[in-house]
Amino acid sequence: MFSHRIIPALASVGLGCGILFTTPLAREIYSGMSRPRTLSFSSPPSTPPPPRGELVARLTVSRLALDSAVLEGLEAGTLAKGAGHVPGTALPGEEKAARPSLIAFARGRTASEIAGLRLGDHVRLTSARGPRRYRVVERRIEEARHLRLDEASGGRVTLIAPFPPDFPGPAPMRLAVVLKGRD
């Protein structure tokens, strides 16, 4: 099942975010955690995966004055520079291929802004395929270890952020914001 493959990766994102901004003791405690795994789907990607750390899109929300780079991967160095595209999911702009596209955010200013998204808000993702407009169709907050993601959500992009975004240490919850492309 899809959720069994993605949950460890997204849980690592939350822990990685805590590692970036916490004490050396916390870094030592979490340094043995497993690295995020690449996801696999029944349908192959239409293009080869980009190298880790490469810019794959820009995410903008005019209402929030948000403009964030979306880079390939979930490594701490990548998340320090912008949002991370979850490897193995559809690239932004290619999510109509019956595979979902997942973008993870680290704790900080951008995660706080993602928490400010409301149903009906407009989001723009610009990738190599050009700009694409989306609308927020769902928001939910769930325990990090029980985050449910639907493998059959092709045509949608899910933004994942630690919640609460200003929690000291690894946040216990995740905010999932689901975007649907506007045709």
MDAnalysis code that builds the backbone (N, CA, C; Angstrom):
import MDAnalysis as mda
import numpy as np

u = mda.Universe.empty(549, n_residues=183, atom_resindex=np.repeat(np.arange(183), 3), trajectory=True)
u.add_TopologyAttr("name", ["N", "CA", "C"] * 183)
u.add_TopologyAttr("resid", np.arange(1, 184))
u.add_TopologyAttr("resname", ["MET", "PHE", "SER", "HIS", "ARG", "ILE", "ILE", "PRO", "ALA", "LEU", "ALA", "SER", "VAL", "GLY", "LEU", "GLY", "CYS", "GLY", "ILE", "LEU", "PHE", "THR", "THR", "PRO", "LEU", "ALA", "ARG", "GLU", "ILE", "TYR", "SER", "GLY", "MET", "SER", "ARG", "PRO", "ARG", "THR", "LEU", "SER", "PHE", "SER", "SER", "PRO", "PRO", "SER", "THR", "PRO", "PRO", "PRO", "PRO", "ARG", "GLY", "GLU", "LEU", "VAL", "ALA", "ARG", "LEU", "THR", "VAL", "SER", "ARG", "LEU", "ALA", "LEU", "ASP", "SER", "ALA", "VAL", "LEU", "GLU", "GLY", "LEU", "GLU", "ALA", "GLY", "THR", "LEU", "ALA", "LYS", "GLY", "ALA", "GLY", "HIS", "VAL", "PRO", "GLY", "THR", "ALA", "LEU", "PRO", "GLY", "GLU", "GLU", "LYS", "ALA", "ALA", "ARG", "PRO", "SER", "LEU", "ILE", "ALA", "PHE", "ALA", "ARG", "GLY", "ARG", "THR", "ALA", "SER", "GLU", "ILE", "ALA", "GLY", "LEU", "ARG", "LEU", "GLY", "ASP", "HIS", "VAL", "ARG", "LEU", "THR", "SER", "ALA", "ARG", "GLY", "PRO", "ARG", "ARG", "TYR", "ARG", "VAL", "VAL", "GLU", "ARG", "ARG", "ILE", "GLU", "GLU", "ALA", "ARG", "HIS", "LEU", "ARG", "LEU", "ASP", "GLU", "ALA", "SER", "GLY", "GLY", "ARG", "VAL", "THR", "LEU", "ILE", "ALA", "PRO", "PHE", "PRO", "PRO", "ASP", "PHE", "PRO", "GLY", "PRO", "ALA", "PRO", "MET", "ARG", "LEU", "ALA", "VAL", "VAL", "LEU", "LYS", "GLY", "ARG", "ASP"])
u.atoms.positions = np.array([
    [0.843, -1.186, 0.000],
    [0.000, 0.000, 0.000],
    [0.881, 1.240, 0.000],
    [0.475, 2.244, -0.690],
    [1.229, 3.471, -0.865],
    [1.649, 4.098, 0.457],
    [0.726, 4.191, 1.411],
    [1.019, 4.878, 2.665],
    [2.150, 4.203, 3.439],
    [2.336, 2.905, 3.286],
    [3.414, 2.214, 3.978],
    [4.775, 2.618, 3.439],
    [4.833, 3.092, 2.200],
    [6.099, 3.525, 1.619],
    [6.369, 4.992, 1.883],
    [5.350, 5.814, 1.946],
    [5.548, 7.254, 2.058],
    [5.694, 7.727, 3.494],
    [5.019, 7.085, 4.439],
    [5.033, 7.555, 5.820],
    [6.453, 7.644, 6.380],
    [7.316, 6.618, 6.215],
    [8.675, 6.765, 6.739],
    [9.418, 7.954, 6.125],
    [9.207, 8.201, 4.847],
    [9.874, 9.331, 4.208],
    [9.395, 10.653, 4.782],
    [8.089, 10.815, 4.954],
    [7.564, 12.077, 5.476],
    [7.842, 12.222, 6.960],
    [7.892, 11.138, 7.693],
    [8.265, 11.226, 9.101],
    [9.703, 11.689, 9.208],
    [10.564, 11.221, 8.305],
    [11.953, 11.665, 8.291],
    [12.063, 13.146, 7.970],
    [11.166, 13.644, 7.122],
    [11.165, 15.079, 6.811],
    [10.955, 15.872, 8.088],
    [9.977, 15.483, 8.878],
    [9.715, 16.194, 10.129],
    [10.899, 16.111, 11.074],
    [11.513, 14.937, 11.177],
    [12.670, 14.788, 12.036],
    [13.839, 15.584, 11.493],
    [14.020, 15.558, 10.181],
    [15.103, 16.326, 9.573],
    [14.947, 17.807, 9.839],
    [13.727, 18.294, 9.816],
    [13.477, 19.703, 10.077],
    [13.853, 20.042, 11.504],
    [13.546, 19.146, 12.415],
    [13.906, 19.374, 13.803],
    [15.407, 19.363, 13.983],
    [16.094, 18.504, 13.248],
    [17.538, 18.418, 13.343],
    [18.180, 19.729, 12.913],
    [17.634, 20.358, 11.890],
    [18.207, 21.603, 11.396],
    [18.185, 22.712, 12.435],
    [17.204, 22.716, 13.305],
    [16.991, 23.861, 14.170],
    [17.072, 23.540, 15.660],
    [17.618, 22.390, 16.046],
    [17.650, 22.040, 17.455],
    [19.071, 21.859, 17.944],
    [19.211, 21.410, 19.161],
    [20.495, 21.291, 19.835],
    [21.321, 20.135, 19.284],
    [22.638, 20.143, 19.594],
    [23.476, 19.004, 19.185],
    [22.987, 17.677, 19.777],
    [22.414, 17.715, 20.981],
    [21.888, 16.494, 21.590],
    [20.789, 15.897, 20.720],
    [19.871, 16.737, 20.235],
    [18.797, 16.245, 19.367],
    [19.370, 15.671, 18.087],
    [20.387, 16.327, 17.529],
    [21.012, 15.800, 16.312],
    [21.589, 14.415, 16.576],
    [22.217, 14.231, 17.745],
    [22.799, 12.952, 18.085],
    [21.715, 11.881, 18.238],
    [20.594, 12.227, 18.882],
    [19.506, 11.277, 19.096],
    [18.934, 10.797, 17.776],
    [18.715, 11.723, 16.823],
    [18.050, 11.373, 15.567],
    [19.009, 11.003, 14.450],
    [20.315, 11.062, 14.684],
    [21.256, 10.798, 13.595],
    [21.177, 9.359, 13.095],
    [20.694, 8.437, 13.929],
    [20.590, 7.049, 13.512],
    [19.308, 6.727, 12.773],
    [18.414, 7.712, 12.585],
    [17.145, 7.454, 11.910],
    [17.400, 7.071, 10.456],
    [16.528, 6.262, 9.906],
    [16.694, 5.840, 8.517],
    [16.430, 7.004, 7.566],
    [17.074, 6.965, 6.434],
    [16.907, 8.010, 5.419],
    [15.596, 7.777, 4.676],
    [15.024, 8.843, 4.092],
    [13.792, 8.677, 3.319],
    [14.006, 7.699, 2.168],
    [13.012, 6.897, 1.898],
    [13.087, 5.939, 0.799],
    [12.460, 6.520, -0.455],
    [12.961, 6.081, -1.602],
    [12.346, 6.467, -2.867],
    [11.085, 5.632, -3.039],
    [10.036, 6.244, -3.524],
    [8.768, 5.554, -3.711],
    [8.734, 4.882, -5.066],
    [7.931, 3.828, -5.169],
    [7.764, 3.178, -6.459],
    [6.271, 3.051, -6.744],
    [5.907, 3.231, -7.995],
    [4.519, 3.151, -8.427],
    [4.429, 2.184, -9.579],
    [3.210, 1.728, -9.842],
    [3.018, 0.786, -10.939],
    [3.245, 1.437, -12.287],
    [2.942, 2.723, -12.427],
    [3.178, 3.397, -13.705],
    [4.495, 4.166, -13.628],
    [5.399, 3.959, -14.594],
    [6.695, 4.623, -14.557],
    [6.549, 6.112, -14.846],
    [7.498, 6.930, -14.351],
    [7.437, 8.353, -14.650],
    [7.625, 8.602, -16.134],
    [7.043, 9.691, -16.633],
    [7.151, 9.994, -18.059],
    [8.500, 10.579, -18.412],
    [9.227, 11.087, -17.442],
    [10.576, 11.604, -17.661],
    [11.483, 11.020, -16.591],
    [12.786, 10.929, -16.871],
    [13.689, 10.405, -15.840],
    [13.718, 11.347, -14.639],
    [13.937, 10.809, -13.438],
    [13.956, 11.666, -12.252],
    [15.117, 12.655, -12.308],
    [14.891, 13.869, -11.840],
    [15.976, 14.851, -11.826],
    [16.990, 14.526, -10.724],
    [18.196, 15.058, -10.835],
    [19.193, 14.835, -9.778],
    [18.749, 15.469, -8.464],
    [19.171, 14.893, -7.345],
    [18.834, 15.421, -6.027],
    [19.321, 16.870, -5.917],
    [18.456, 17.716, -5.359],
    [18.790, 19.122, -5.148],
    [18.496, 20.030, -6.329],
    [18.110, 19.453, -7.475],
    [17.825, 20.268, -8.664],
    [16.462, 20.948, -8.546],
    [16.372, 22.177, -9.043],
    [15.111, 22.911, -9.052],
    [14.137, 22.219, -10.005],
    [12.932, 21.857, -9.502],
    [11.928, 21.214, -10.349],
    [10.704, 22.103, -10.559],
    [10.521, 23.108, -9.692],
    [9.368, 24.004, -9.844],
    [9.506, 25.190, -8.892],
    [8.623, 26.173, -9.090],
    [8.449, 27.285, -8.142],
    [6.994, 27.282, -7.736],
    [6.751, 27.433, -6.452],
    [5.395, 27.460, -5.916],
    [5.123, 28.886, -5.441],
    [4.040, 29.475, -5.932],
    [3.679, 30.831, -5.509],
    [2.215, 30.882, -5.097],
    [1.971, 31.670, -4.059],
    [0.614, 31.941, -3.576],
    [0.564, 33.446, -3.372],
    [-0.116, 34.153, -4.276],
    [-0.110, 35.617, -4.213],
    [-0.764, 36.143, -2.941],
    [-1.833, 35.524, -2.462],
    [-2.512, 36.002, -1.253],
    [-1.584, 36.018, -0.053],
    [-0.648, 35.064, 0.002],
    [0.275, 34.963, 1.126],
    [1.646, 35.560, 0.820],
    [1.817, 36.108, -0.381],
    [3.125, 36.616, -0.829],
    [4.194, 35.536, -0.682],
    [3.821, 34.304, -1.004],
    [4.714, 33.159, -0.887],
    [5.316, 32.834, -2.240],
    [6.614, 32.669, -2.265],
    [7.334, 32.256, -3.468],
    [8.429, 31.309, -2.991],
    [8.297, 30.013, -3.296],
    [9.232, 29.014, -2.795],
    [9.756, 28.142, -3.922],
    [11.046, 27.870, -3.872],
    [11.636, 26.897, -4.782],
    [11.186, 25.510, -4.361],
    [10.995, 24.627, -5.341],
    [10.714, 23.213, -5.077],
    [11.880, 22.450, -5.690],
    [12.653, 21.796, -4.823],
    [13.851, 21.082, -5.241],
    [13.628, 19.582, -5.121],
    [14.355, 18.805, -5.898],
    [14.218, 17.344, -5.854],
    [14.879, 16.790, -4.606],
    [14.120, 16.010, -3.824],
    [14.671, 15.295, -2.684],
    [14.218, 15.823, -1.341],
    [14.519, 15.038, -0.305],
    [14.109, 15.366, 1.059],
    [15.293, 15.507, 2.007],
    [16.487, 15.591, 1.482],
    [17.654, 15.718, 2.334],
    [17.628, 17.054, 3.068],
    [18.268, 17.095, 4.236],
    [18.272, 18.304, 5.070],
    [18.802, 19.515, 4.301],
    [19.861, 19.337, 3.518],
    [20.420, 20.454, 2.746],
    [19.447, 20.982, 1.704],
    [18.678, 20.086, 1.106],
    [17.663, 20.483, 0.128],
    [16.552, 21.261, 0.805],
    [16.043, 20.738, 1.927],
    [14.946, 21.387, 2.625],
    [15.350, 22.721, 3.246],
    [16.643, 22.930, 3.460],
    [17.110, 24.221, 3.977],
    [17.005, 25.303, 2.897],
    [16.965, 24.891, 1.622],
    [16.905, 25.847, 0.505],
    [15.498, 26.071, -0.026],
    [14.586, 25.158, 0.254],
    [13.218, 25.274, -0.269],
    [12.423, 24.028, 0.042],
    [11.295, 23.898, -0.618],
    [10.465, 22.707, -0.450],
    [11.128, 21.539, -1.171],
    [10.773, 20.316, -0.766],
    [11.337, 19.127, -1.389],
    [10.280, 18.319, -2.118],
    [10.544, 18.029, -3.385],
    [9.667, 17.129, -4.145],
    [10.006, 15.714, -3.695],
    [8.986, 14.946, -3.303],
    [9.203, 13.589, -2.802],
    [9.575, 12.681, -3.984],
    [10.804, 12.123, -3.968],
    [11.232, 11.255, -5.067],
    [10.270, 10.083, -5.255],
    [10.033, 9.735, -6.503],
    [9.139, 8.627, -6.823],
    [7.710, 9.059, -7.080],
    [7.377, 10.308, -6.759],
    [6.041, 10.808, -7.069],
    [6.127, 11.622, -8.362],
    [4.981, 11.920, -8.944],
    [4.967, 12.675, -10.204],
    [5.591, 14.049, -9.996],
    [6.313, 14.506, -10.989],
    [6.858, 15.865, -10.927],
    [5.720, 16.864, -11.051],
    [5.857, 18.042, -10.458],
    [4.816, 19.060, -10.631],
    [4.560, 19.303, -12.120],
    [3.305, 19.329, -12.490],
    [2.930, 19.486, -13.891],
    [2.717, 18.169, -14.609],
    [3.168, 17.062, -14.015],
    [3.013, 15.730, -14.618],
    [2.089, 14.842, -13.797],
    [1.394, 15.396, -12.814],
    [0.598, 14.584, -11.903],
    [-0.657, 14.000, -12.526],
    [-1.000, 14.376, -13.744],
    [-2.168, 13.775, -14.397],
    [-1.884, 12.349, -14.838],
    [-0.670, 11.895, -14.689],
    [-0.277, 10.554, -15.120],
    [-0.704, 9.482, -14.120],
    [-1.797, 9.708, -13.397],
    [-2.364, 8.749, -12.435],
    [-1.457, 8.518, -11.235],
    [-0.441, 9.323, -11.092],
    [0.420, 9.265, -9.909],
    [0.301, 10.596, -9.194],
    [0.266, 10.577, -7.884],
    [0.205, 11.838, -7.152],
    [1.555, 12.542, -7.172],
    [1.539, 13.821, -6.916],
    [2.747, 14.611, -6.740],
    [2.756, 15.087, -5.301],
    [3.854, 14.853, -4.595],
    [3.959, 15.249, -3.196],
    [5.116, 16.216, -3.014],
    [4.851, 17.287, -2.279],
    [5.865, 18.297, -1.993],
    [5.891, 18.493, -0.486],
    [7.081, 18.360, 0.106],
    [7.234, 18.471, 1.557],
    [7.932, 19.773, 1.917],
    [7.508, 20.361, 3.027],
    [8.080, 21.607, 3.522],
    [8.708, 21.375, 4.876],
    [9.824, 22.055, 5.130],
    [10.478, 22.004, 6.437],
    [9.843, 23.033, 7.355],
    [10.069, 22.843, 8.633],
    [9.578, 23.802, 9.610],
    [10.215, 25.173, 9.331],
    [9.456, 26.215, 9.552],
    [9.968, 27.568, 9.352],
    [8.920, 28.454, 8.703],
    [9.386, 29.539, 8.095],
    [8.484, 30.532, 7.518],
    [7.572, 29.931, 6.463],
    [8.106, 29.137, 5.564],
    [7.282, 28.580, 4.487],
    [6.228, 27.621, 5.030],
    [6.590, 26.779, 6.006],
    [5.605, 25.867, 6.596],
    [4.500, 26.660, 7.286],
    [4.843, 27.777, 7.913],
    [3.827, 28.635, 8.541],
    [2.883, 29.206, 7.496],
    [3.430, 29.597, 6.356],
    [2.590, 30.134, 5.283],
    [1.706, 29.055, 4.678],
    [2.235, 27.843, 4.526],
    [1.423, 26.730, 4.013],
    [0.260, 26.481, 4.975],
    [0.510, 26.600, 6.282],
    [-0.557, 26.429, 7.274],
    [-1.630, 27.500, 7.110],
    [-1.288, 28.629, 6.484],
    [-2.254, 29.703, 6.252],
    [-3.114, 29.518, 5.015],
    [-2.860, 28.473, 4.233],
    [-3.692, 28.221, 3.051],
    [-5.105, 27.832, 3.476],
    [-6.083, 28.345, 2.737],
    [-7.497, 28.050, 3.016],
    [-8.120, 27.340, 1.824],
    [-9.241, 26.660, 2.077],
    [-9.972, 26.031, 0.976],
    [-10.320, 27.095, -0.051],
    [-10.114, 26.779, -1.314],
    [-10.412, 27.707, -2.394],
    [-9.259, 28.608, -2.781],
    [-8.202, 28.674, -1.970],
    [-7.040, 29.505, -2.326],
    [-6.437, 29.025, -3.640],
    [-5.820, 29.954, -4.344],
    [-5.178, 29.659, -5.625],
    [-3.670, 29.534, -5.430],
    [-3.107, 28.488, -6.022],
    [-1.677, 28.211, -5.939],
    [-1.171, 28.055, -7.365],
    [0.019, 28.556, -7.620],
    [0.615, 28.433, -8.951],
    [1.918, 27.655, -8.822],
    [2.055, 26.630, -9.639],
    [3.297, 25.864, -9.730],
    [3.847, 26.043, -11.133],
    [5.083, 26.522, -11.214],
    [5.718, 26.714, -12.514],
    [6.870, 25.722, -12.621],
    [6.797, 24.860, -13.631],
    [7.836, 23.849, -13.847],
    [8.345, 23.984, -15.281],
    [9.148, 23.030, -15.694],
    [9.661, 23.029, -17.067],
    [8.521, 22.943, -18.076],
    [7.387, 22.427, -17.669],
    [6.215, 22.333, -18.542],
    [5.417, 23.627, -18.579],
    [5.876, 24.636, -17.845],
    [5.185, 25.922, -17.819],
    [4.363, 26.092, -16.553],
    [3.669, 27.216, -16.443],
    [2.880, 27.456, -15.227],
    [1.578, 26.663, -15.223],
    [1.158, 26.280, -14.047],
    [-0.118, 25.581, -13.885],
    [-0.788, 26.112, -12.627],
    [-2.083, 26.361, -12.725],
    [-2.842, 26.887, -11.586],
    [-3.592, 25.766, -10.883],
    [-3.652, 25.884, -9.562],
    [-4.318, 24.908, -8.722],
    [-5.230, 25.622, -7.736],
    [-6.128, 24.858, -7.157],
    [-7.018, 25.371, -6.124],
    [-6.937, 24.421, -4.939],
    [-6.913, 24.968, -3.713],
    [-6.891, 24.140, -2.507],
    [-8.270, 23.503, -2.351],
    [-8.313, 22.157, -2.335],
    [-9.586, 21.441, -2.221],
    [-9.722, 20.671, -0.910],
    [-8.636, 20.525, -0.168],
    [-8.704, 19.794, 1.094],
    [-7.548, 20.201, 1.992],
    [-7.841, 20.257, 3.284],
    [-6.845, 20.499, 4.339],
    [-7.128, 19.517, 5.454],
    [-6.096, 18.856, 5.942],
    [-6.297, 17.985, 7.091],
    [-5.011, 17.931, 7.917],
    [-5.202, 17.724, 9.200],
    [-4.085, 17.597, 10.126],
    [-4.161, 16.205, 10.716],
    [-3.036, 15.482, 10.630],
    [-3.001, 14.099, 11.099],
    [-1.704, 13.824, 11.828],
    [-1.710, 12.783, 12.655],
    [-0.473, 12.360, 13.291],
    [0.517, 11.968, 12.202],
    [1.779, 12.313, 12.408],
    [2.801, 12.045, 11.396],
    [2.853, 10.570, 11.021],
    [2.739, 9.689, 12.000],
    [2.862, 8.261, 11.703],
    [1.601, 7.671, 11.083],
    [0.487, 8.413, 11.097],
    [-0.769, 7.919, 10.527],
    [-1.225, 8.736, 9.328],
    [-0.330, 9.497, 8.756],
    [-0.673, 10.330, 7.611],
    [-1.208, 9.459, 6.485],
    [-2.408, 9.774, 5.992],
    [-2.993, 8.955, 4.927],
    [-2.877, 9.719, 3.605],
    [-2.330, 9.015, 2.644],
    [-2.168, 9.561, 1.307],
    [-2.742, 8.559, 0.328],
    [-3.557, 9.026, -0.581],
    [-4.257, 8.159, -1.510],
    [-3.439, 7.995, -2.783],
    [-3.033, 6.769, -3.065],
    [-2.236, 6.496, -4.266],
    [-3.013, 6.840, -5.536],
    [-4.322, 6.790, -5.482],
    [-5.147, 7.053, -6.659],
    [-5.450, 8.542, -6.813],
    [-4.613, 9.393, -6.241],
    [-4.888, 10.825, -6.303],
    [-4.176, 11.498, -7.469],
    [-4.019, 10.796, -8.590],
    [-3.434, 11.407, -9.768],
    [-4.217, 12.646, -10.160],
    [-3.520, 13.636, -10.696],
    [-4.178, 14.885, -11.049],
    [-4.169, 15.877, -9.894],
    [-3.593, 15.477, -8.783],
    [-3.534, 16.352, -7.610],
    [-2.106, 16.464, -7.096],
    [-1.872, 17.543, -6.376],
    [-0.599, 17.770, -5.701],
    [-0.920, 17.883, -4.215],
    [-0.157, 17.200, -3.386],
    [-0.341, 17.308, -1.939],
    [0.888, 17.974, -1.348],
    [0.646, 19.035, -0.577],
    [1.696, 19.729, 0.150],
    [1.682, 19.191, 1.578],
    [2.836, 18.809, 2.096],
    [2.947, 18.266, 3.444],
    [3.862, 19.188, 4.245],
    [3.406, 19.588, 5.436],
    [4.215, 20.446, 6.298],
    [4.085, 19.983, 7.742],
    [5.146, 20.163, 8.543],
    [5.042, 19.827, 9.956],
    [3.997, 20.712, 10.627],
    [3.286, 20.155, 11.611],
    [2.261, 20.945, 12.291],
    [2.284, 20.622, 13.772],
    [2.251, 21.632, 14.626],
    [2.281, 23.048, 14.289],
    [3.646, 23.444, 13.739],
    [3.675, 24.422, 12.824],
    [4.922, 24.769, 12.141],
    [5.995, 25.349, 13.057],
    [5.615, 25.881, 14.212],
    [6.593, 26.469, 15.124],
    [6.856, 25.589, 16.348],
    [6.500, 24.307, 16.262],
    [6.686, 23.375, 17.372],
    [8.177, 23.208, 17.649],
    [8.609, 23.317, 18.920],
    [10.036, 23.127, 19.224],
    [10.394, 21.646, 19.134],
    [11.269, 21.285, 18.245],
    [11.617, 19.885, 18.030],
    [10.764, 19.298, 16.929],
    [10.882, 17.987, 16.702],
    [10.103, 17.338, 15.648],
    [8.599, 17.462, 15.924],
    [7.868, 18.028, 14.985],
    [6.425, 18.235, 15.153],
    [5.698, 16.889, 15.142],
    [4.715, 16.711, 16.028],
    [4.012, 15.432, 16.120],
    [2.962, 15.224, 15.040],
    [2.551, 16.277, 14.378],
    [1.474, 16.204, 13.393],
    [1.998, 16.642, 12.023],
    [1.190, 16.373, 10.997],
    [1.478, 16.846, 9.643],
    [0.226, 17.497, 9.089],
    [0.421, 18.593, 8.397],
    [-0.649, 19.263, 7.672],
    [-0.553, 18.804, 6.228],
    [-1.640, 18.291, 5.692],
    [-1.710, 17.903, 4.281],
    [-2.672, 18.858, 3.594],
    [-2.178, 19.561, 2.586],
    [-2.993, 20.484, 1.801],
    [-3.054, 19.919, 0.388],
    [-4.246, 19.565, -0.063],
    [-4.428, 18.946, -1.369],
    [-4.831, 19.998, -2.386],
    [-4.119, 20.025, -3.513],
    [-4.378, 20.962, -4.596],
    [-4.913, 20.201, -5.795],
    [-5.868, 20.782, -6.462],
    [-6.404, 20.194, -7.693],
    [-6.152, 21.183, -8.819],
    [-5.669, 20.673, -9.963],
    [-5.411, 21.521, -11.110],
    [-6.683, 22.175, -11.627],
    [-6.554, 23.431, -12.008],
    [-7.692, 24.167, -12.552],
    [-7.642, 24.050, -14.063],
    [-8.662, 23.486, -14.644],
    [-8.688, 23.305, -16.112],
    [-9.398, 24.441, -16.795],
])
